[in-house]
């Protein structure tokens, strides 16, 4: 953990590439400390010499650019946004309890974190480059080479021009008012608020304006496939390519399997609606969904962040199931069962949050 500046109790799924999440109870702060922020990678973390690094902006632009970090700082106004990033595989472990997903990391609810990101507006950089009218997608290429891709290639992704030119999308060199750490994409990364973390490409080297989505393996790879599909043979068009984050809810405390005294118990968690939606309501049950209590819900730090919630329940002695569900500002509600959203890669688990605890008489 010391190598990447992470706390010692991170739940490590892989050391190389580094994939780790904090324990659920560590995510109760509105802004996640850098040492607690989850890490999701598909290749070794590159170490880049900032002095020689350059960002290339090309494709369907009138004036291709090559920019150093000093160029970005000097030529464009600094901007900041507080935004939650979430791995598309967050809460995959809950799907695995319903049916196994071989070859995938069993992420709990900790592959979600929130930071204050600072840098420059992507839209302003694209304007400087003279973005052409026929450009429909903006593609990003990082420096991290992944052997998972077929063939091996640097990690990449794209977002539609409409999102890329929104004021909240940044090219970030700072995180929580500190220099961006190597483990989170230094010297520069993209931050695409409200979209799955895989579109916020780290160790950014190239931005390309183009007519079609990125052909990078990971652009189509982050897709929800039909339950019967084989992820090893699926074609790019076989799934639903992921972009905006779907409505999501998680219980942070108590943790799964906890032993508690029977009686009054505070249950806490977070909910996140993704894109520019907000969470409108959270309900919590201490009896597997038979009865419900409405939770107190925090106002979001920004339009692009999670919302923490809390509810007080009275739990009986014995084993019981805690359940939480959320509605967003469009009145969408989470589906009840993991069985309805299971997919061969374990992405986008939007089902009710569930965990079991054992209560003893005090």
Phi, psi and omega in degrees: 000328181299326183302322184249014175069035183252153179297155187287343183259019175300145174272108187266121177268325176212144172269328179215106359290154186285119178224116185205151178228153177284161172298148186307320183294349179277357186256027183275348177281146177297318175253126183279126175303149183301323182287351181255341184299134183296157176238127178229119184220155179244359178203175178302144178288120181280149172251119190247136175283110185298325183297322182263350182295142175221144174260126178259133176240117187213197181091225184279067176226155179279332186227086177306143184240153168226114192237135170274172177296322177296323177300315180297318181291324186273330189262348183227145179292144179286138177226156179225153175212137172268120186216143175270131171253141181221130175292140179297340179266011180303139182062027174297329181303326178293324176292323181293334176292333177279316181200138186296153176229087186299144174081005181243149179288138181276068182299136170272210181276002187270003177275043178217134179204161183232136179218164170265114183258139181227144180173227180231157179290128174300322181302320181291323177294319178294324176297317178300325180281348180077060181302128182277155183296332182279354177288126181244342182219148176244119184258147180236140176233129178263182181261356184275115182275126183249131174276350178290329183290155177236105357283168177306139184198163174295150179294139179207168181193174174211160173226154178299154181303321181302321176284316184301328183264008174286148189295339184279346183278124186240156160259107193255135173241004179222150183220120183055042176064022173237160175303138181303125180290156177305318184294344181244017167116010182301142012273344185209139175224163171271144170235115181247087184301141177085353180248159180305148184301335181297343178271350177267076190295135180264167179049050189297133178240331188211140173237126184232123174275130185210169185278337184235164176300162178304143174266010176301144184303326185280345177295308177279337181298327176275077181223150174271112181272156173298152184305328184274356185286151173263113184297341181280339182241359183296139176276160182306328183270005185282340184242180175264110182294132186274140176222261177301143180287136178279160180306135190212149180212144179216149174263127181260320177219137356290168180269161181304130178085004182295149174254123188231155170288139176297154179116205184299130181220132175269129177249131182231156179188194175223159173225151183213130184260341179077165184047228181252022177274160174239164175275128183263330184200144173230136175236146184230140179236140176256008181226037175076011177108010177284315177233156187226150174237134178283131183275153169284132189239127179289151170288137182294149178296326176206173177297353189244021185236163173296169174229123177281153180218163178208147179214143178258122181240158172250112186259137179280164175293146181108186179278141179212158179252126173267138183225142175225143178218153184228154170243147175255183186289354173262004183076012172290145180231152180293145174290153187289319193242142174297336180298330183280344183240003180302139177212159192295344176255351177074034179267158169053054174287101181257008184286165177310142174283133182222140169205155181253141175228160177244126182248134179245157179287134182295000000 
